[in-house]
Amino acid sequence: MSRHTPAARRGVTLELRRRVRAWAPSNRELARWASAALGRRGSGRELGVAVVGAPESRRLNARFRGRDRPTNVLSFPAARQPSGPGTRPLGDLIICARVLRAEAMAQSKPLRAHWAHLTVHGALHLLGYDHARAADARRMERREIAVLRRLGFANPYRSL
């Protein structure tokens, strides 16, 4: 199942591809969340978001990260050509709806809030944020918390 839906919101143009029949936020919401994370660096940029199942997430995670299990979000910097004049590809987010939903339930978080968090998290990776070292993780988490607060979401790192 594949559905392509482009949407532009204050800077970033988002193309959503749904490869599974799981619930996912609207294209408009995803674009708003990604734009908030990207800020000015998202202006005129193109972002692809694919909502996938656990088998595809596992395959990609194993191939590109050496981890043989599905994961919530993967970020891939742009390797594709612009879809039109004036656009510059930023990259792609691969989001596994099943893993995301299981995490939200296990952490007692609203599903929509967890989607917002992982969209912001993945977009920040495309800007070069990382969490491999403790100092980098703190920097990235502070940015996520600030962006999510502006969007009306609670701190995702606090227990509910």
Order of alpha helices (4+ residues) and beta strands (2+ residues): beta-beta-alpha-beta-alpha-beta-beta-alpha-alpha-alpha
